[in-house]
Amino acid sequence: MNAGDDSAGGPSDSPTRAEPFPYGILGVDLARIVRSIPADEPPPLAPNAELAIIGRSATRLDARDKVTGASRFTVDVGLPGMLHGRILRSRFAHARIRSIDASAALRAPGVRAVEVLAQPTAPHGSNASTVRYVGQPLAAVAADSLAAVEEALQRIEVDYEPLPFVVDLATARRPTAPPVYTADDAPRGSASGYPAPAGLPLHGNVRGPAIVDRGDVARGFADADVEVESDYATQVQTHCCLEPHAIVADWRADGLTVHVSTQYTSGVRHELAEAFGLPLAAVRVIAKAIGGGFGSKSTLGVYGRLAVGLSRQARAPVRIVLDREEEQIDAGNRPSTWQRLRLGARRDGTLTAVRLTSYGSAGVGLGAGVWSLAERLYPCANFLGEQHDVFTNAGAGCAMRGPGAVPGAWGMEQAVDELAERLGIDPLALRDRIDPSPVRREERRIGAQRSGWFERRPPAADPGPIKRGIGCAQSLWMTNVQLNAACEVRVHRDGSVEVFSGVQDIGTGTGTVMAQVVAEVLGLTPQAITVRIGDTRFPAGPPSYGSRTTASITPPARTAAWHVLQSLFREAAPLLDADPAALFAHEGRIGVRDDPARSIALAQAAARSRTDFVSAVASRADDYAGFDVRMGDAAIARQYLGGVQFATVAVDTETGIVRVERVVAVQDCGRPINPRLIESQVQGGVLMGMSFALFEERLLDRHTGHMVNANLEQYKLAGACETPDIEVIVLENYQANSATDAYGIAEPANIATAPAIANAVYNAIGVRLRSLPITPAAVLAALGKIPSRDAP
Amino acid sequence: MQQSDPSAQFGRSTVTLEVNGTTRVIEVEARTTLAQALRGPLGLTGTKIACDRGACGACTVWLDGSPVCSCMLLAVGVGHRQVTTIEGLATADELHPVQQAFIDEDAVQCGFCTPGMVMSCAALLNDQPDCQPDDVRAAISGNLCRCGTYPHVLAAMHRLRKDPAP
C-alpha cells in the first residue's frame, strides 16, 4: 500500500505483526498465507476441524424462549399508561389535499394526541400537500384504547382533489403517462445506491439512465460468433415479516426510549436524534426479539416518527403496530423490474460483449435496478449497462433480501443458459469457461454430483403430461462489513461471562454465534455465555442487513474475549508459576501448555481481579488484506460471496402447476461458525426464492391504485405443502481477513433460486418463462394452451 | 379535551374463560377476539397476531385440544371449552416433546410463527402419534413461516414419530 493511501487498509503507523493464516478452500487448495495484522488483534484461528466450538452446531441460545412463547417481541411490550396509536392513510393513489381537519378527532373520547402530516397552507390547493399512493400516511392519533383510536380516525375530515395516476411499470414509462412527480419534487438519489445516483435526468416518470460503459460493446458484438437477446421481468414482492412493524415510543423529560422491531438499533438511534433534535446520549433503542425483517425494518420509518411525535405530545408511551394491510401497502417491497440482456460470445463460449438495459419501479421511491450482477459474475471486457427507475403511484420499495441481485440473476442466469444452448455447450461447462471464481467452480462440481445433473436430459424429454427437468443458477453478493461494530466481554470474579453489543438478532442466530466465538476463546461452552444484545446502551452494533452481521460482530467478539483472556492469564501466571504467554484456556480451566497437569479453574483467576469483573471492548478491524470499497462505516471485502443452486421440478402440462421437488444449495460464507444455523438460513433463502418464483405478486388495481391482495391469503406464500427437499452444502473458504474470517449467508442463499427453477422448467417443458411469477396460467399460456394474460 | 373511559360507550361483557387449566374472569368488549383477550387482559403474549384473519396460524391455540385460529373467535363465544395456549404446553420443569424437538432441530428462526407452529404440531402428535411427513405438512399448512423453518419443523416431527404398533 502506498503511503497516504488509506482507502483500503488501516492506519499505517499502528504497530503490526506478521502471522500465518489458513487460506483457501478446504478440500481444494487450503494453504497458509502470511498477513501483517494490527498488534492488538488475536492470533490466527485454526481451520474449523481443529476447533472445539466454532464450526459446531451449538443450540440457538434463545430457542427455549421462542418455543415457549416467552420471547418478548415489540408487539408484546406494554408499558404503564401506554396509549395506542394508528395512522390515517390516503384512499387515493394521487390527490391534492385541499384541507385536513383533525379538530373533531382531538375532541373524541379518550384521544390524547393527534399528529397531522399533510399540511395544506392555502385554501385553493396551491401549496397543498400531495399524496402519491394509496396508503400514504396523512395523520395519526393516540388514545387510551384501540377502539377509541378507530373512532377518532373516522372523525378526521380530509378533502381530496383526485389527480390522474399510474400504477404499472409499462404505462408509467410512456411520455403521455400521468406524472407522479414534478421535476422539482422528484427524489434525486437512491437510498440503496442503485441504479440512480444523484443528478440523473428525469423524463416523465423515468429517472436515468445510470450508465456503466466499459470497453466497446459494438466491437464486442461484431467479434461475436453467436448472440442471444431476451427480455426478463420480475414482479413486486412484499416482505411479509410475520411480526408487523411495531414501535413503543416513550418520550420523557430525561430522554427518549424506543422499543422497535428493527434490523438496526444504532441506525434508528441516529435517525431519532436527528429527527427530534436530541443528543445521541438521550436516545435509547431496544429490540430484544424481532419477528423477521428481510430488509423492510432497516430504518425508523414514518410510522416510527409518528409514534414518537404522539408520545412527545401526550407525554405518555405510545404503541403503533401496523396491521397486515398496512404491511402490504406501506412497509416496503421488492421493486418490479424489466430488463433486456444481449450477450455476444465466441464459439468456445468466451463472452465478447454484454449489454443490459433495465427499467424498474420502486413506486414513489428509487432503487429499482438489477444491480451489477450481469457486469461482475462473468467478467467481459465490453459491457454497457443502462438502468432506469420509473416512478409509479405505489408504496415505496426498499431493500429486500439480495436487492437488485435477485432480479439481476433472474435475467443473467437465464441468458447464460440460453447462450449455452445456442452454443451447444452444457450450461455448467459454459460457466466453467466464463466464471473465474474458484469457489463457484467447486460449488458447481459438488452440486452437479449431488443433484443428478449428469442424468440431465434434453428439454421436454418426458412423454407424459408430467414433465421433469433440472436447472442450475449462480449467486453473487457483496461481502459487506460494518466497521462501526463493537462488542464488550466481561468475566466476573465468579467466572461467569457476559457479552454486550447493540447488535440485534432478527432470527439469524447472531447472539448464538457471538457466544460460540467467545466460548472458543475462553475454553467454555456457549451455554456458559450470557449474551446481552439489542440495546443501544451497549457498544455500537452493526445492522442486520446486507448479510454483514456475522462478518462485522464476530471478529470484535473474539478480539474482546482474547484481550480479557490475556488479563486472566496475567492473574493466573503467579498461581501456576508460569509465564502468561505459556498459558491456555480449555474446558473452564487455565493450564500450562507444555504441562497440562498444571491448571486452575478460570474462575480462580477471575477471582483475583482488582474489580468485580475483567472487561474489554473491541471494534471491527479493517480486513487484513484491505477492502474492495470503503464508504464511511461500511466496506466491502475483496472477495465476493458466491453460491450455486440446482432445482429439480415437475411440471404438469395439463394444469400448468410447477412443483419444485428438490433443491441442492451449495453456498459459501468464509468460515462457517454454526452449520445448523447456516442450514436454517439457506433453507429460508431457497424457500423465499421459490415462493417468489412461483406464487408471490402484489396486485394493484389500475383503476383505483388499491392493492387487491393486501393480506396473507390472496398474496400467496409458499407453505409446508410446497416445501421441497432441500440439501444444503457449505464450503469452508478461508480468506485470512479478520479475527474470525466469517461472513454472511442470508442474501446469497436467495439470489439463485428463481433462475434455477426457471432453467429447470425450461428443461422440463422446452418453453422458457421469462416473466415472474411462473403461475399455472403463465405455464399454460407459454405452452399455447390458453391466451396470454397480457394479450389484448 | 374530554377525558372519559372510551370503552364505556362500546359496552363490556364479563367473560369467564378456562385457560391453561385456570378459570379466568375478564371484562371485554363483545367484539374482542380470543387472540386479543389472551394477549391483552390475560397477559398471555405467546399467542401472536400476524394477519388477524385466519390466514397465517400465528395465533393458533387449542380449544378442547383441537388447534384453532384464536383471531377468528370472539372471546364471548368460547364458553366452557378448555383453552390451551403456548404458555400452557410445557409443565413447570419439562418442555413438551415438540418444543424440545424444535430446539434440537433448530426449527425456529425469528420465532414469531413458532408458538402457533408448535401448537399445531403438538395437536397432531396427540391425535396421530405415527404421523407421516405428509400429515405434518397438512397439519401446518395453515401456519405460515416467512423465515422458512418448514424443513426443520418436518425434521423435528420425524424425530418424534412413533411407528405404529405391529
Contacts between the chains, C-beta under 8 A, distances in Angstrom:
chain1	res1	chain2	res2	distance
A	57	B	106	7.7
A	59	B	103	6.1
A	59	B	104	7.4
A	59	B	106	7.6
A	60	B	103	7.4
A	60	B	106	5.9
A	60	B	108	6.6
A	62	B	111	7.2
A	63	B	102	7.2
A	63	B	103	4.3
A	63	B	106	7.2
A	63	B	108	5.5
A	64	B	95	7.5
A	64	B	99	7.9
A	64	B	103	6.3
A	65	B	111	7.6
A	66	B	108	4.6
A	66	B	111	3.3
A	66	B	114	5.0
A	67	B	95	7.1
A	67	B	99	4.2
A	67	B	102	4.8
A	67	B	103	6.0
A	67	B	108	6.4
A	67	B	111	8.0
A	67	B	114	5.9
A	67	B	115	7.8
A	67	B	118	5.7
A	68	B	46	7.1
A	68	B	86	6.6
A	68	B	87	7.2
A	68	B	89	7.6
A	68	B	90	5.8
A	68	B	95	7.2
A	68	B	99	6.5
A	69	B	44	7.7
A	69	B	45	7.3
A	69	B	46	2.0
A	69	B	47	7.1
A	69	B	85	7.2
A	69	B	86	3.6
A	69	B	87	5.5
A	69	B	114	8.0
A	69	B	115	4.5
A	70	B	46	7.0
A	71	B	111	5.3
A	72	B	45	7.5
A	73	B	48	7.7
A	73	B	112	6.4
A	75	B	45	7.8
A	75	B	48	7.4
A	75	B	49	7.5
A	76	B	39	7.7
A	76	B	45	4.0
A	106	B	1	6.7
A	107	B	1	6.6
A	107	B	2	6.4
A	108	B	6	7.9
A	109	B	2	6.2
A	109	B	3	7.9
A	109	B	4	5.3
A	109	B	5	8.0
A	109	B	6	4.3
A	109	B	9	6.7
A	110	B	3	7.5
A	110	B	4	7.2
A	110	B	5	7.5
A	110	B	6	3.1
A	110	B	7	8.0
A	111	B	1	6.8
A	112	B	1	7.6
A	143	B	6	6.5
A	144	B	5	7.7
A	144	B	6	5.6
A	144	B	7	8.0
A	145	B	6	5.5
A	145	B	7	5.5
A	147	B	6	6.4
A	147	B	7	6.1
A	147	B	10	5.7
A	147	B	29	6.7
A	148	B	6	3.5
A	148	B	7	7.4
A	151	B	6	7.3
A	239	B	146	7.7
A	240	B	144	7.9
A	240	B	146	5.2
A	241	B	110	7.8
A	241	B	112	7.8
A	241	B	146	6.1
A	242	B	48	7.3
A	242	B	50	4.7
A	242	B	56	6.9
A	242	B	58	5.9
A	242	B	110	6.9
A	242	B	112	4.1
A	242	B	113	5.0
A	242	B	144	6.9
A	242	B	145	7.2
A	242	B	146	5.5
A	243	B	48	7.4
A	243	B	50	7.0
A	243	B	110	7.1
A	243	B	112	4.5
A	244	B	50	7.1
A	289	B	110	7.7
A	289	B	111	6.4
A	290	B	110	6.4
A	291	B	48	7.7
A	291	B	50	8.0
A	291	B	110	4.9
A	291	B	111	7.1
A	291	B	112	3.2
A	292	B	109	8.0
A	292	B	110	4.5
A	292	B	112	6.4
A	292	B	146	5.3
A	292	B	147	6.2
A	294	B	146	7.2
A	323	B	52	6.5
A	324	B	50	7.1
A	324	B	51	4.7
A	324	B	52	6.3
A	324	B	53	7.5
A	506	B	110	6.2
A	507	B	108	7.9
A	507	B	109	3.9
A	507	B	110	3.0
A	507	B	111	6.5
A	507	B	147	5.4
A	508	B	109	7.3
A	509	B	109	8.0
A	676	B	106	4.9
A	677	B	106	6.5
A	679	B	106	7.6
A	679	B	152	8.0
A	680	B	106	5.2
A	680	B	109	5.7
A	680	B	147	7.6
A	680	B	148	7.9
A	680	B	149	6.8
A	680	B	152	6.2
A	681	B	109	7.4
A	683	B	148	5.2
A	683	B	149	7.7
A	683	B	150	7.7
A	683	B	151	4.9
A	683	B	152	7.1
A	684	B	109	6.3
A	684	B	147	4.8
A	684	B	148	3.2
A	684	B	149	7.3
A	685	B	148	7.4
A	686	B	148	7.2
A	687	B	148	3.6
A	687	B	150	6.9
A	688	B	146	7.4
A	688	B	148	6.3
A	711	B	51	6.4
A	711	B	53	6.5
A	711	B	55	6.3
A	712	B	50	7.4
A	712	B	51	4.4
A	712	B	53	8.0
A	712	B	55	4.2
A	712	B	56	5.0
A	712	B	144	6.2
A	713	B	51	7.8
A	713	B	53	7.5
A	713	B	55	4.0
A	717	B	144	5.6
A	717	B	146	7.1
A	719	B	140	7.7
A	719	B	141	5.4
A	719	B	142	8.0
A	719	B	143	7.8
A	719	B	144	6.2
A	719	B	150	7.4
A	720	B	136	7.2
A	720	B	137	4.4
A	720	B	140	4.7
A	720	B	141	5.6
A	720	B	143	7.3
A	720	B	150	4.7
A	720	B	153	7.2
A	720	B	154	7.4
A	721	B	137	4.9
A	721	B	138	7.1
A	721	B	141	5.1
A	723	B	137	7.3
A	723	B	150	4.2
A	723	B	151	6.2
A	723	B	154	7.4
A	726	B	151	5.5
